[in-house]
Amino acid sequence: MKYFLNVLKYGNARALRPIVIVVSSLLIITGFLDIISIPLLIPVIEIVLGVNKAADSPILIKINHLTSYFGFTLSLTIMVVLVISVIIISFVLKYVNSVLLTYIRRKVIISFRLKLMEVFYESNWTKVLKSRSGELINLFVEKCPFAGDTYFFILQGVTAFFYSLVYAGIGIYVSWKLSIILFFSFTFLTLINWLSVKLIRKQNVLNVKYSNLLAADLFDQMRAIKFIFSSSLQESNLIKTSKFNDYSLKHEFNSRILVNANNFLNQLLGFLIIMLIASTSRHFGVTLVEIAVFLYIVKQLFPQIQYILKAYQVWIGHKPQLEVIFHNIEGYKSHRTVDGHYVIKHNEEIRFDRVSFTYDNNEPIFSDLSLTIAKNKTTAIVGVSGSGKTTIVDLLMGLLEPREGKLMFGTHALSEINKKELHKKIGYVSQESVLFNGTIKDNIIIRKPDATDKEISEVLKMTALDKFISSLPEGFNTQIGENGIRLSGGQRQRIALTRALIIKPQFLILDEATSSLDVESEAAIQSAIDNIHGSLTILIIAHRLSTVRLADVIHLISHGEVVESGTYGELLVLKGSFYRFDQISSKSTV
């Protein structure tokens, strides 16, 4: 039941209700048309072939009694035209119904994909860090269409079940004896399909498992492709990929073989059923015309039975695929970020008040951390790798929550603050800034699409990118490739800084933003920082000290604790930990 409810819930069944009602209405109309048209085929064929006269046909006698009650009688010509017209209208409406079912499938896939990404973006940062990108992409691209197929085939199965009842009723009307044979034949056919579905489902479960592993492994390889090539790891990765690929396709192959065998068996049994009906009909006193119409009914009924069996196959076979989606959606939902209501309107002093943080059950990153990031000042946090600098940034941006203590923005704790609004006021530049495949302008204005050319030009001068862009044949509209592959590291970082400044942030965070740059690029970014000094709150994270010498205050972090604080000059005079750190840093940059 939970499986069924999840299919409806994440497929947005409530929004699809009007279309389902139309499908249901067309179902009833076409069923009624078949009830009228198919029995009328018997007298029409009899009269056309001269087997019976119009006056002797039991069905026509009943119809003429009915029509004469309203004051008119149907002629043979009108009868033929009526039957053909009704059958054509029924076929057209059935086609419309199939189009609507396909439309529902598309909407369900859209709904599942949007729901998956919605809960992903609403989950907290800790959960996101644990997610494998390849698996998420596989769910989005490969697995969500299974939800649409499930919805489509179930609705098609329900439709087929309705038509089956209609055709079964007409079949009983034509010959109840032949209908009994048909009933037992289809019961046997259903049993065979039920057994084959159980085998198919087992193979599908294993296919899902290994296809997920394959997708995640391929994504990991693409992310580390440079390391793989430079470390001569191609062969070992190929062996691993080959193993996952073989396991996945082995079970997919087995599943397809079983499906094809089941389809072949259905066709064979269908042929045998028709032969059985044809051979036994002469013992039941059924006329040749009635046999022809009955076989037409069987021809219409047989695909409907197959649709019902297919719906059952899909319902059972897709269950492992969909349960993976449900598990991930529920997992992300259970780790949803709890947002506050207070919206920061102006720059606020940021204060870490005895903050402690631990990732899961590991060793604490820091305990009782206390420091202040002054309003409209430049604050630097320096220290060796692993000292907790980036965790401080993640806490400040609301991606993580303190385990103990408080992180205050003015007089408001982080838990009270609306994180989405906070992020709109933060400009963030990391060591490996992400750029998107597109133009330089696309990347600069991604957070402010309505930025004017004048606003862009002003920020470009600030980050010393204006001359570089003007030297390009296509200027702003130059394509930069995936993650800015056509640009140098310094150019990518300056575009990232321009992107951060174009929104006129209240807080600017530079997380090791210049650690891997050449001297010229580092100087350009340092000049840009100097230009905005005093106009907003700047936090610089670094383990190289060349970009923090002009900071208003520097905090040296070691083992999750602030060991020294002061200006660059003050800390050197102390001849303590910062002085030694500076000496090591100076030697490493020579």
C-alpha positions in Angstrom: 0.0 0.0 0.0 2.8 2.4 0.9 4.4 1.8 -2.6 1.1 2.6 -4.2 0.6 5.8 -2.1 4.1 7.0 -2.9 3.6 6.5 -6.6 0.5 8.7 -6.3 2.1 11.3 -4.0 5.3 11.9 -5.9 3.5 11.6 -9.2 1.4 14.6 -8.3 -1.9 12.7 -8.6 -4.0 15.6 -7.4 -2.9 17.9 -10.2 -3.5 15.1 -12.8 -7.0 14.5 -11.5 -8.8 16.5 -14.3 -7.0 14.6 -17.0 -7.7 11.3 -15.3 -11.4 12.2 -15.2 -11.3 13.0 -19.0 -9.6 9.6 -19.6 -12.3 7.9 -17.5 -15.1 9.7 -19.3 -13.7 8.7 -22.7 -13.3 5.1 -21.4 -17.1 5.0 -20.6 -18.0 6.5 -23.9 -15.9 4.2 -26.0 -17.1 1.2 -24.0 -20.7 2.2 -24.7 -19.9 2.6 -28.4 -18.4 -0.9 -28.6 -21.4 -2.3 -26.8 -23.6 -0.8 -29.6 -21.4 -1.4 -32.6 -20.0 -4.9 -32.2 -23.3 -6.9 -31.8 -24.6 -4.9 -34.8 -21.8 -6.4 -36.9 -23.7 -9.8 -36.8 -26.9 -8.7 -38.7 -25.0 -6.4 -40.9 -22.5 -9.1 -42.1 -25.4 -11.6 -42.4 -27.4 -9.3 -44.6 -24.4 -8.2 -46.7 -23.5 -11.9 -47.2 -27.1 -12.9 -47.8 -27.0 -15.3 -45.0 -30.1 -13.8 -43.3 -32.8 -11.3 -44.2 -33.2 -8.1 -42.3 -36.5 -9.1 -41.0 -35.2 -12.4 -39.6 -32.3 -10.9 -37.6 -33.0 -11.1 -33.9 -30.9 -8.0 -33.1 -32.5 -6.0 -35.9 -35.9 -7.0 -34.8 -35.2 -5.6 -31.4 -33.7 -2.4 -32.9 -36.6 -1.9 -35.2 -39.1 -2.3 -32.3 -37.1 0.4 -30.4 -36.8 2.8 -33.4 -40.5 2.3 -34.4 -41.4 3.5 -30.9 -39.9 6.8 -31.9 -41.6 6.8 -35.3 -38.9 5.7 -37.7 -37.3 2.5 -39.1 -33.7 1.9 -39.9 -32.8 0.8 -43.5 -29.9 -1.5 -44.3 -27.9 1.3 -45.7 -28.4 3.5 -42.6 -27.5 0.5 -40.5 -24.2 -0.1 -42.3 -23.3 3.6 -42.2 -24.2 3.7 -38.5 -22.1 0.7 -37.5 -19.1 1.9 -39.5 -19.4 5.4 -38.1 -19.7 4.2 -34.5 -16.6 1.9 -34.8 -14.5 4.8 -36.4 -15.6 7.2 -33.6 -14.7 4.6 -31.0 -11.2 4.1 -32.6 -10.6 7.9 -32.7 -11.6 8.4 -29.0 -9.4 5.4 -28.0 -6.4 7.1 -29.8 -7.2 10.3 -28.0 -7.2 8.4 -24.7 -3.8 6.8 -25.5 -2.4 10.3 -26.2 -3.7 11.5 -22.8 -2.1 8.5 -21.1 1.2 9.4 -22.7 0.8 13.0 -21.6 0.2 11.8 -18.0 3.4 9.7 -18.2 5.4 12.8 -19.2 3.9 14.9 -16.3 4.7 12.2 -13.8 8.3 12.0 -14.9 8.6 15.8 -14.5 6.9 15.6 -11.1 9.3 12.9 -9.8 12.4 14.7 -11.1 11.4 18.0 -9.7 10.5 16.4 -6.3 13.9 14.7 -6.2 15.8 17.9 -6.9 13.5 19.9 -4.6 14.2 17.7 -1.5 17.9 17.5 -2.5 18.2 21.3 -2.4 16.2 21.6 0.8 18.4 19.1 2.7 21.2 20.1 4.9 24.8 20.3 3.9 25.9 17.3 5.9 23.5 15.1 3.9 24.6 16.6 0.6 28.2 15.8 1.4 27.3 12.2 1.9 25.5 11.9 -1.5 27.2 10.3 -4.5 26.7 12.6 -7.5 26.7 9.7 -9.9 23.9 8.0 -8.1 21.8 11.1 -7.9 22.3 11.7 -11.7 21.4 8.1 -12.4 18.2 8.5 -10.3 17.2 11.7 -12.1 18.0 10.6 -15.7 17.5 6.8 -15.6 15.2 5.9 -12.7 12.5 8.7 -12.8 11.2 7.6 -16.2 10.3 4.3 -14.5 7.8 6.2 -12.4 6.2 7.6 -15.6 6.0 4.1 -17.1 4.5 2.7 -13.9 1.8 5.4 -13.9 1.2 5.0 -17.6 0.9 1.2 -17.6 -1.2 1.1 -14.5 -3.7 3.5 -16.0 -3.5 1.6 -19.3 -4.1 -1.6 -17.3 -7.2 -0.2 -15.6 -8.4 1.0 -19.0 -7.7 -2.5 -20.4 -9.6 -4.1 -17.5 -12.7 -2.0 -18.3 -12.6 -2.9 -22.0 -12.1 -6.5 -21.0 -15.3 -6.4 -19.1 -17.1 -4.8 -22.0 -15.7 -7.3 -24.6 -16.4 -10.2 -22.2 -20.0 -9.1 -21.8 -20.4 -8.8 -25.6 -18.7 -12.2 -26.0 -21.2 -13.8 -23.6 -24.1 -12.2 -25.5 -22.7 -13.7 -28.8 -22.0 -17.2 -27.3 -21.8 -18.0 -23.6 -20.4 -21.4 -24.4 -17.4 -20.1 -26.3 -17.0 -17.5 -23.6 -16.5 -20.2 -21.0 -13.7 -21.7 -23.1 -12.2 -18.3 -23.4 -12.4 -17.6 -19.7 -10.5 -20.8 -18.7 -7.9 -20.2 -21.5 -7.2 -16.6 -20.3 -7.0 -17.9 -16.7 -4.3 -20.3 -17.7 -2.5 -17.5 -19.6 -2.6 -15.2 -16.6 -1.1 -17.9 -14.4 1.8 -18.4 -16.8 2.5 -14.6 -16.8 2.3 -14.3 -13.1 5.1 -16.9 -12.7 7.3 -15.2 -15.3 6.9 -11.8 -13.6 8.3 -13.2 -10.4 11.4 -14.3 -12.3 11.7 -11.0 -14.1 11.4 -9.0 -10.9 14.4 -10.9 -9.3 16.6 -10.0 -12.2 15.4 -6.3 -12.1 16.4 -6.0 -8.5 19.9 -7.1 -9.3 20.0 -4.9 -12.4 19.1 -1.8 -10.3 21.8 -2.5 -7.8 24.7 -2.8 -10.3 23.5 -0.1 -12.7 23.5 2.4 -9.7 27.1 1.3 -8.8 28.1 1.6 -12.5 26.7 5.2 -12.8 28.3 6.3 -9.5 31.7 4.8 -10.5 31.7 6.4 -13.9 31.0 9.8 -12.4 33.8 9.4 -9.9 36.1 8.5 -12.7 35.1 11.6 -14.8 35.7 13.8 -11.8 39.2 12.4 -11.3 40.0 11.9 -15.0 43.2 14.0 -14.9 44.6 12.1 -11.9 43.7 8.8 -13.6 45.6 9.7 -16.8 48.6 11.2 -15.0 48.8 8.2 -12.7 48.5 5.4 -15.3 45.3 4.1 -13.6 43.3 3.6 -16.9 43.7 -0.1 -16.9 42.6 -0.7 -13.2 39.6 1.6 -13.7 38.7 -0.1 -16.9 38.7 -3.5 -15.0 36.5 -2.1 -12.3 34.1 -0.5 -14.8 34.0 -3.7 -16.8 33.0 -5.7 -13.7 30.1 -3.4 -12.8 29.1 -3.2 -16.5 29.1 -7.0 -16.8 27.0 -7.5 -13.7 24.5 -4.9 -14.7 24.0 -6.0 -18.3 24.0 -9.7 -17.3 20.9 -9.2 -15.2 19.3 -6.8 -17.7 20.0 -9.4 -20.4 18.3 -12.1 -18.3 15.4 -9.8 -17.6 14.9 -9.0 -21.3 15.2 -12.7 -22.3 12.5 -13.6 -19.8 10.3 -10.7 -21.1 10.8 -11.8 -24.7 10.1 -15.4 -23.9 6.9 -14.3 -22.0 5.8 -12.3 -25.1 6.4 -15.2 -27.4 4.5 -17.6 -25.1 1.6 -15.1 -25.0 1.5 -15.0 -28.8 1.7 -18.8 -29.1 -1.0 -19.3 -26.5 -3.2 -16.7 -28.2 -3.0 -18.5 -31.5 -3.8 -21.8 -29.7 -6.8 -20.2 -28.0 -8.2 -18.9 -31.3 -7.7 -22.4 -32.9 -9.5 -24.0 -29.9 -12.5 -21.6 -30.2 -12.7 -22.2 -34.0 -12.6 -26.0 -33.6 -15.1 -26.2 -30.9 -17.6 -23.7 -32.2 -19.3 -26.1 -34.6 -20.3 -28.3 -31.7 -22.2 -25.5 -30.0 -24.4 -24.5 -33.0 -22.7 -21.2 -33.5 -23.1 -19.8 -37.0 -20.1 -18.8 -39.2 -20.9 -15.1 -38.9 -21.1 -15.4 -35.1 -17.8 -17.2 -35.0 -16.3 -14.4 -37.1 -17.6 -11.7 -34.8 -16.6 -13.7 -31.7 -13.0 -14.0 -33.1 -13.1 -10.2 -33.7 -14.0 -9.8 -30.0 -11.2 -12.2 -29.0 -8.8 -10.1 -31.2 -9.9 -7.0 -29.4 -9.8 -8.7 -26.0 -6.4 -10.3 -26.3 -4.4 -7.0 -26.4 -6.4 -5.8 -23.4 -5.4 -8.9 -21.4 -1.8 -8.3 -22.4 -2.0 -4.7 -21.2 -3.3 -5.9 -17.9 -0.5 -8.4 -17.6 2.0 -5.8 -18.7 0.7 -3.4 -16.0 1.2 -6.1 -13.4 4.7 -6.8 -14.8 5.6 -3.1 -14.7 4.1 -2.7 -11.2 6.2 -5.5 -9.8 9.2 -5.1 -12.0 9.6 -1.3 -11.5 9.1 -1.6 -7.7 12.9 -1.9 -7.0 13.6 1.1 -9.2 11.0 3.3 -7.6 11.8 2.2 -4.1 15.4 3.5 -4.6 13.8 6.9 -5.6 11.4 6.8 -2.6 14.3 5.9 -0.2 16.4 8.9 -1.5 13.5 11.3 -1.4 12.6 10.3 2.1 16.2 10.4 3.1 16.7 14.0 1.9 13.4 15.0 3.5 14.5 13.7 6.8 17.6 15.9 6.7 15.7 19.0 5.6 17.4 22.3 6.6 15.5 24.1 9.4 15.2 27.7 8.4 14.7 30.7 10.7 12.5 33.7 10.1 14.7 36.7 10.8 16.0 38.4 7.7 19.3 40.2 7.9 18.8 43.7 6.5 22.2 45.3 7.2 25.7 44.3 8.0 25.9 42.6 11.4 28.8 41.7 13.6 29.4 38.0 13.5 30.4 36.3 16.7 31.3 32.7 17.5 30.4 32.2 21.1 32.0 29.0 22.5 31.0 27.0 19.4 31.8 23.3 19.1 31.4 21.2 16.0 31.9 17.6 15.1 31.2 15.7 11.8 29.0 12.7 12.8 30.8 10.8 15.6 34.4 11.8 14.6 36.9 13.8 16.6 35.7 17.4 17.2 36.8 19.9 14.6 36.9 22.5 17.4 35.5 23.0 20.9 34.6 26.3 22.7 35.7 28.4 19.6 35.2 32.1 20.3 36.0 34.8 17.8 34.5 38.0 16.3 34.2 39.1 12.7 33.8 42.8 12.9 31.2 44.7 10.8 32.7 46.3 7.6 36.2 45.1 8.5 38.5 42.6 6.9 39.1 39.6 9.1 41.5 36.9 8.2 41.6 33.3 9.5 44.9 31.5 8.9 46.3 28.1 9.8 47.5 24.9 8.4 45.2 22.5 6.4 42.8 20.6 8.6 42.8 23.3 11.4 39.0 24.0 10.9 39.1 27.1 8.7 36.7 25.9 6.0 34.3 24.5 8.7 34.1 28.0 10.2 33.1 29.3 6.7 30.4 26.6 6.3 29.0 27.5 9.8 29.0 31.2 9.0 27.1 30.5 5.7 24.5 28.4 7.5 25.4 25.2 5.7 26.3 23.6 9.1 24.8 24.1 12.6 26.9 24.3 15.8 26.7 21.2 18.0 27.2 23.4 21.0 27.5 27.2 21.6 26.0 30.0 19.5 26.9 31.6 16.2 25.5 35.2 16.4 24.7 37.7 13.7 24.3 40.8 15.8 21.7 39.9 18.4 20.3 36.9 16.5 21.5 33.3 16.6 22.1 31.4 13.4 19.0 29.2 14.1 16.8 32.2 14.0 18.0 33.5 10.6 16.5 32.8 7.3 19.3 31.0 5.5 18.1 31.6 1.9 18.0 35.4 2.5 21.4 35.2 4.3 22.9 33.5 1.2 21.7 36.3 -1.0 23.9 38.7 1.0 27.0 36.6 0.8 29.6 36.7 -2.0 31.6 33.5 -1.8 34.8 32.7 -3.7 36.5 29.3 -3.1 39.9 27.9 -4.0 38.3 26.0 -7.0 35.5 28.2 -8.0 32.9 26.6 -10.2 32.1 28.2 -13.5 29.4 27.0 -15.9 29.5 26.1 -19.5 28.4 29.3 -21.3 29.7 32.8 -21.9 31.7 35.1 -19.5 28.7 37.3 -19.1 26.4 34.3 -18.3 28.8 33.4 -15.4 29.1 36.9 -14.1 25.4 37.7 -13.9 24.2 34.3 -12.8 23.2 35.6 -9.4 22.0 39.0 -10.8 20.4 38.4 -14.2 19.2 42.0 -14.4 22.6 43.5 -14.0 23.2 46.4 -16.4 26.3 46.7 -18.6 27.4 49.7 -16.5 27.2 47.7 -13.3 29.2 44.9 -14.9 31.8 47.3 -16.3 32.3 48.9 -12.9 33.0 45.5 -11.2 35.2 44.4 -14.1 37.5 47.4 -13.5 37.6 46.6 -9.8 38.8 43.0 -10.5 41.1 44.0 -13.4 39.2 41.9 -15.9 38.1 44.7 -18.2 41.2 44.8 -20.4 41.3 41.0 -20.7 37.6 40.9 -21.8 38.0 43.8 -24.3 40.9 42.0 -25.9 38.7 39.0 -26.7 37.0 38.9 -30.2 33.6 38.2 -28.7 34.1 40.1 -25.4 31.4 39.3 -22.8 30.0 36.7 -25.1 33.1 34.5 -25.2 32.4 30.8 -24.5 34.5 29.6 -21.7 33.9 25.8 -21.9 33.0 23.4 -19.1 34.1 24.9 -15.7 36.0 27.6 -17.6 38.5 25.2 -19.2 39.5 27.8 -21.9 40.6 30.2 -19.2 43.7 30.4 -17.0 43.3 29.8 -13.2 43.7 33.5 -12.5 41.1 34.5 -15.0 38.6 31.9 -13.6 39.2 33.3 -10.1 38.7 36.9 -11.1 35.4 35.9 -12.9 34.3 34.2 -9.7 35.2 37.3 -7.7 33.4 39.5 -10.2 30.3 37.2 -9.9 30.5 37.6 -6.1 30.8 41.4 -6.2 28.1 42.0 -8.8 25.4 41.3 -6.2 26.9 44.0 -3.9 27.1 41.6 -1.0 27.2 42.6 2.7 29.6 39.7 3.4 32.5 38.6 1.1 34.1 35.3 1.9 37.4 34.3 0.2 38.1 30.7 1.0 41.7 30.0 -0.1 40.8 32.1 -3.2 44.4 32.9 -4.1 46.2 29.9 -2.8 46.9 28.4 -6.2 47.3 31.6 -8.3 50.4 33.1 -9.9 51.8 36.4 -8.5 50.1 38.6 -11.1 46.6 37.1 -10.6 47.0 37.2 -6.8 48.0 40.8 -7.0 45.0 41.7 -9.1 42.6 40.0 -6.6 44.4 41.7 -3.7 43.9 45.1 -5.4 40.2 44.4 -5.8 39.9 43.5 -2.1 41.8 46.7 -1.2 39.3 48.7 -3.4 36.3 47.5 -1.4 38.0 47.5 2.0 35.7 49.1 4.6 32.6 49.0 2.5 31.5 45.5 3.6 32.5 42.7 5.9 35.3 40.6 4.4 36.4 37.2 5.7 39.7 35.8 4.2 40.6 32.1 4.7 44.2 31.4 3.9 47.3 29.4 4.7 49.5 31.8 2.6 49.9 35.1 4.3 50.5 37.4 1.3 46.8 38.2 0.9 46.1 38.9 4.6 48.8 41.5 5.5 46.4 44.4 5.3 43.6 42.7 7.2 42.2 44.6 10.2 42.5 41.5 12.4 44.1 38.1 11.8 43.1 35.0 13.8 45.6 32.1 13.8 43.7 28.8 14.2 45.4 25.6 15.4 43.7 22.4 16.3 40.3 24.1 16.3 41.4 26.9 18.6 42.3 30.6 18.2 45.8 30.7 19.5 46.7 34.3 18.5 44.8 37.4 17.2 45.9 40.8 16.0 47.1 42.8 13.0 49.9 41.4 10.9 52.4 43.7 12.5 51.2 43.0 16.0 51.4 39.3 15.6 55.0 39.4 14.2 56.1 41.5 17.2 54.9 38.8 19.5 57.4 36.3 18.0 54.9 33.5 18.8 53.0 30.9 16.8 52.0 33.4 14.0 55.6 34.5 13.6 56.8 30.9 13.1 53.9 30.3 10.8 54.9 33.4 8.8 58.4 32.2 8.5 57.3 28.7 7.2 54.8 30.4 4.8 57.5 32.8 3.4 59.9 29.9 2.7 57.2 27.9 0.9 56.4 30.7 -1.5 60.1 31.4 -2.4 
